[in-house]
Amino acid sequence: MFFKNNKEIKTEDLKLSDYNQIWTKFCFLDESGSLNNKTEPYFTLGILKMSQPYYLQNKILYERTKNNFHDEIKFNKLSKSNIDFAKLIIDSIFNTKSLNFYSYTTHKNSNYFLNNFSCDEWKAYEYITLKLMNAVLSKHEVLILVADHVVTPRDVKYEVNVKKMFNDEKKRLSIAGVCRFDSKSNDLLQVTDLLIGLITYDLKLQAKLVSGDKYKIKLVNYLKEKLGTNSFINGFKNYNFNIFVEKDNGEILENTEETTKENEKGPSS
């Protein structure tokens, strides 16, 4: 096995020569909802984390070719014509080893959000990213963050700020780089969009904010059945999924070394 975990070496003391004790993980980040849309009460960030993106990407490419499906995989575009392919994507997630998913949902009317971010949506986007990354990062890991492209004012330096603030906070190299792409060009960003769309839609359904599209409901239920849960209203956590739904205090559980060991076992399906 390439990775060797020497517990005697502290994470912050690792050197480049300790490359075989450092996990490099790719994180694909997307968002559901808009921070500046007053009619949209929820904002969800999600991260799909994996060591070898090739395995899931290759599976999706195989299914695309097999089914002659070349459209974008988007939750908002779910319909009768593509729900079966969306189910294949969810099945592929559960059949991929060393894959983890994390999401953080905030309600824009919560005290936490109003007291901290109500006047600065871009600060909110950066800090919620950092909050989620705190849960994602495990010991002896260096992350590579690939995020969905969002049009920002010229003075907003999301990529620079997130990398600098997170590395400064951890006092080590925790994020090697941050880059944003149009999700139309990246299947794994689209997978993240699908998952956070399903989670947010379940919250809206239970809050009676939407009447319910039958194909979206069908896929929401499909994911919940795979995970063995009836609702995402209180979040959800198992070996590979950590879904956090903010109540009012903005707290989120930190990832632990024990959780990391469990996560490396592969998905529970």
C-alpha positions as CSV (number, residue, x, y, z in Angstrom):
1,M,0.0,0.0,0.0
2,F,1.5,3.4,-1.0
3,F,0.2,5.4,1.9
4,K,2.0,4.8,5.2
5,N,0.5,6.4,8.3
6,N,3.2,7.2,10.9
7,K,1.3,8.5,13.9
8,E,4.6,9.7,15.5
9,I,5.0,12.5,12.9
10,K,2.6,15.4,13.5
11,T,0.7,16.6,10.5
12,E,2.2,20.0,10.6
13,D,5.8,18.5,10.7
14,L,5.4,16.5,7.5
15,K,8.0,17.3,4.8
16,L,7.9,16.9,1.1
17,S,10.2,13.9,1.6
18,D,7.3,12.3,3.6
19,Y,5.2,12.1,0.4
20,N,4.2,8.5,1.1
21,Q,2.5,9.6,4.3
22,I,0.5,12.4,2.7
23,W,-2.9,11.7,1.2
24,T,-3.7,14.1,-1.7
25,K,-7.5,14.3,-2.1
26,F,-9.5,16.0,-4.8
27,C,-12.5,18.0,-3.7
28,F,-15.3,19.0,-6.1
29,L,-17.4,21.9,-4.7
30,D,-20.7,23.2,-6.0
31,E,-23.5,25.2,-4.5
32,S,-27.3,25.1,-4.5
33,G,-29.3,28.3,-4.2
34,S,-28.1,31.9,-4.4
35,L,-26.9,34.0,-1.5
36,N,-28.3,37.2,-3.0
37,N,-31.7,35.7,-4.0
38,K,-34.1,36.9,-1.3
39,T,-36.8,34.4,-2.4
40,E,-34.4,31.4,-1.9
41,P,-34.2,30.6,1.8
42,Y,-31.6,27.8,1.7
43,F,-28.0,27.9,0.6
44,T,-26.1,24.6,0.4
45,L,-22.5,23.9,-0.4
46,G,-21.4,20.4,-1.1
47,I,-18.1,18.7,-1.6
48,L,-17.3,15.4,-3.3
49,K,-14.0,14.2,-2.0
50,M,-11.9,11.3,-3.5
51,S,-8.3,10.1,-3.9
52,Q,-8.7,8.9,-7.5
53,P,-11.4,10.9,-9.4
54,Y,-10.6,8.7,-12.4
55,Y,-12.8,5.8,-11.1
56,L,-16.0,7.7,-10.9
57,Q,-15.3,9.8,-13.9
58,N,-14.6,6.7,-16.0
59,K,-17.8,5.1,-14.8
60,I,-19.8,8.2,-15.8
61,L,-18.1,8.3,-19.2
62,Y,-18.9,4.7,-19.8
63,E,-22.6,5.2,-18.9
64,R,-22.8,8.3,-21.1
65,T,-21.5,6.3,-24.1
66,K,-23.6,3.3,-23.4
67,N,-26.8,5.3,-23.0
68,N,-25.9,8.0,-25.6
69,F,-26.4,10.6,-22.9
70,H,-24.5,13.8,-23.5
71,D,-26.5,16.4,-21.6
72,E,-25.4,18.1,-18.4
73,I,-26.3,16.3,-15.2
74,K,-28.2,18.9,-13.3
75,F,-30.8,18.6,-10.5
76,N,-32.9,21.4,-11.9
77,K,-33.1,19.6,-15.2
78,L,-34.5,16.4,-13.9
79,S,-37.3,15.0,-16.0
80,K,-38.8,11.8,-17.3
81,S,-36.1,11.6,-20.0
82,N,-33.1,11.7,-17.7
83,I,-34.2,10.3,-14.3
84,D,-33.0,6.8,-15.1
85,F,-29.5,8.2,-16.0
86,A,-29.5,10.2,-12.7
87,K,-30.2,6.9,-10.8
88,L,-27.2,5.4,-12.6
89,I,-25.1,8.3,-11.3
90,I,-26.2,7.7,-7.8
91,D,-25.5,4.0,-8.1
92,S,-22.1,4.8,-9.4
93,I,-21.4,7.0,-6.3
94,F,-22.2,4.1,-4.0
95,N,-20.0,1.7,-6.0
96,T,-17.0,4.0,-5.9
97,K,-14.4,3.3,-3.1
98,S,-12.6,6.0,-1.1
99,L,-15.3,8.5,-1.9
100,N,-16.8,10.9,0.6
101,F,-19.5,13.5,0.4
102,Y,-20.0,16.6,2.7
103,S,-22.6,19.3,2.6
104,Y,-23.5,22.3,4.7
105,T,-26.9,23.9,4.4
106,T,-27.7,27.3,6.0
107,H,-31.0,29.1,6.2
108,K,-30.6,32.8,5.3
109,N,-33.0,33.8,8.0
110,S,-31.1,32.1,10.8
111,N,-29.6,34.3,13.5
112,Y,-26.1,32.9,12.6
113,F,-26.4,33.9,9.0
114,L,-28.0,37.3,9.6
115,N,-25.5,38.2,12.3
116,N,-22.4,37.2,10.3
117,F,-23.1,37.5,6.6
118,S,-26.3,39.4,5.8
119,C,-24.5,42.4,4.4
120,D,-21.7,40.6,2.5
121,E,-22.7,37.6,0.3
122,W,-19.1,37.0,-1.0
123,K,-17.7,36.9,2.6
124,A,-20.5,34.3,3.3
125,Y,-19.5,32.2,0.3
126,E,-15.8,32.2,1.4
127,Y,-16.5,31.5,5.1
128,I,-19.1,28.8,4.5
129,T,-16.5,27.1,2.2
130,L,-13.9,27.3,5.0
131,K,-16.5,25.9,7.5
132,L,-17.2,23.0,5.2
133,M,-13.5,22.4,4.5
134,N,-12.9,22.1,8.2
135,A,-15.1,19.0,8.2
136,V,-13.6,17.6,5.0
137,L,-9.9,17.8,6.0
138,S,-8.3,14.9,7.9
139,K,-4.8,14.4,9.3
140,H,-2.0,13.8,6.8
141,E,-4.1,15.2,3.9
142,V,-3.5,17.9,1.4
143,L,-6.6,18.9,-0.5
144,I,-7.0,20.1,-4.1
145,L,-10.2,22.2,-4.4
146,V,-12.0,22.3,-7.7
147,A,-15.0,24.6,-7.4
148,D,-17.9,25.6,-9.7
149,H,-17.3,28.9,-11.4
150,V,-19.3,31.8,-10.0
151,V,-19.3,35.3,-11.5
152,T,-17.9,37.6,-8.8
153,P,-16.9,41.3,-8.6
154,R,-13.4,42.0,-9.7
155,D,-12.2,42.7,-6.2
156,V,-13.3,39.3,-4.9
157,K,-10.4,36.8,-4.9
158,Y,-12.2,33.6,-3.8
159,E,-9.4,31.2,-4.9
160,V,-6.6,33.2,-3.2
161,N,-8.6,33.9,0.0
162,V,-9.8,30.4,0.6
163,K,-6.3,28.9,0.1
164,K,-4.5,31.5,2.3
165,M,-7.1,31.6,5.1
166,F,-7.4,27.8,5.4
167,N,-3.6,27.2,5.3
168,D,-3.1,30.0,7.8
169,E,-5.7,28.6,10.1
170,K,-4.3,25.0,9.9
171,K,-0.7,26.3,10.1
172,R,0.4,23.9,7.4
173,L,-0.2,23.2,3.7
174,S,-3.8,21.9,3.8
175,I,-5.0,23.1,0.4
176,A,-2.5,22.9,-2.4
177,G,-4.6,24.9,-4.8
178,V,-8.1,26.2,-5.6
179,C,-9.4,26.5,-9.2
180,R,-12.9,27.1,-10.5
181,F,-14.4,25.6,-13.7
182,D,-17.7,25.9,-15.4
183,S,-19.6,22.8,-14.2
184,K,-20.7,22.1,-17.8
185,S,-17.2,20.9,-18.5
186,N,-16.8,18.7,-15.4
187,D,-19.0,15.6,-14.6
188,L,-17.8,15.5,-11.0
189,L,-19.0,19.0,-10.3
190,Q,-22.3,18.0,-11.9
191,V,-22.5,15.0,-9.5
192,T,-22.0,17.4,-6.6
193,D,-24.8,19.6,-8.0
194,L,-27.1,16.6,-8.2
195,L,-26.5,15.6,-4.6
196,I,-26.9,19.0,-3.0
197,G,-29.9,19.6,-5.2
198,L,-31.6,16.5,-3.8
199,I,-30.8,17.5,-0.2
200,T,-32.0,21.0,-0.5
201,Y,-35.2,19.9,-2.3
202,D,-36.0,17.5,0.5
203,L,-35.7,20.4,3.0
204,K,-38.0,22.5,0.8
205,L,-40.6,19.7,0.6
206,Q,-40.7,19.3,4.3
207,A,-41.0,23.1,4.8
208,K,-43.8,23.1,2.2
209,L,-41.9,25.6,0.1
210,V,-42.5,23.6,-3.1
211,S,-45.4,21.5,-4.2
212,G,-43.2,18.8,-5.5
213,D,-42.1,17.7,-8.9
214,K,-42.7,13.9,-9.2
215,Y,-39.3,13.2,-10.8
216,K,-37.4,15.2,-8.3
217,I,-39.3,13.6,-5.4
218,K,-38.6,10.1,-6.9
219,L,-34.9,10.8,-7.0
220,V,-34.9,12.3,-3.5
221,N,-36.5,9.2,-2.2
222,Y,-34.1,7.0,-4.2
223,L,-31.1,8.7,-2.5
224,K,-32.7,8.5,1.0
225,E,-33.4,4.8,0.5
226,K,-29.8,4.1,-0.5
227,L,-28.6,5.9,2.6
228,G,-31.3,4.4,4.9
229,T,-32.8,7.7,6.1
230,N,-36.3,9.2,5.9
231,S,-35.3,12.8,5.9
232,F,-32.4,15.3,5.7
233,I,-34.1,17.8,8.0
234,N,-31.7,16.9,10.8
235,G,-28.8,16.2,8.6
236,F,-27.3,12.7,8.1
237,K,-24.0,11.0,8.8
238,N,-22.5,7.6,8.0
239,Y,-19.0,6.4,6.9
240,N,-19.1,8.3,3.6
241,F,-21.8,11.0,3.9
242,N,-21.7,13.9,6.2
243,I,-24.8,16.1,5.6
244,F,-25.0,19.0,8.0
245,V,-28.2,21.2,8.2
246,E,-27.7,24.3,10.2
247,K,-30.2,25.0,12.9
248,D,-29.3,28.4,14.2
249,N,-25.8,28.4,15.7
250,G,-23.7,27.6,12.6
251,E,-21.9,24.7,14.3
252,I,-20.5,21.9,12.3
253,L,-18.8,18.7,13.4
254,E,-15.1,18.5,12.9
255,N,-13.8,15.5,11.0
256,T,-11.7,13.0,13.1
257,E,-8.9,10.6,12.4
258,E,-11.2,7.8,13.4
259,T,-13.8,8.9,10.8
260,T,-11.0,9.0,8.2
261,K,-10.1,5.4,8.9
262,E,-13.7,4.4,8.4
263,N,-14.1,6.4,5.3
264,E,-11.2,4.6,3.7
265,K,-13.2,1.4,3.9
266,G,-15.4,2.5,1.0
267,P,-19.1,3.4,0.7
268,S,-21.8,1.7,2.6
269,S,-24.6,0.9,0.2
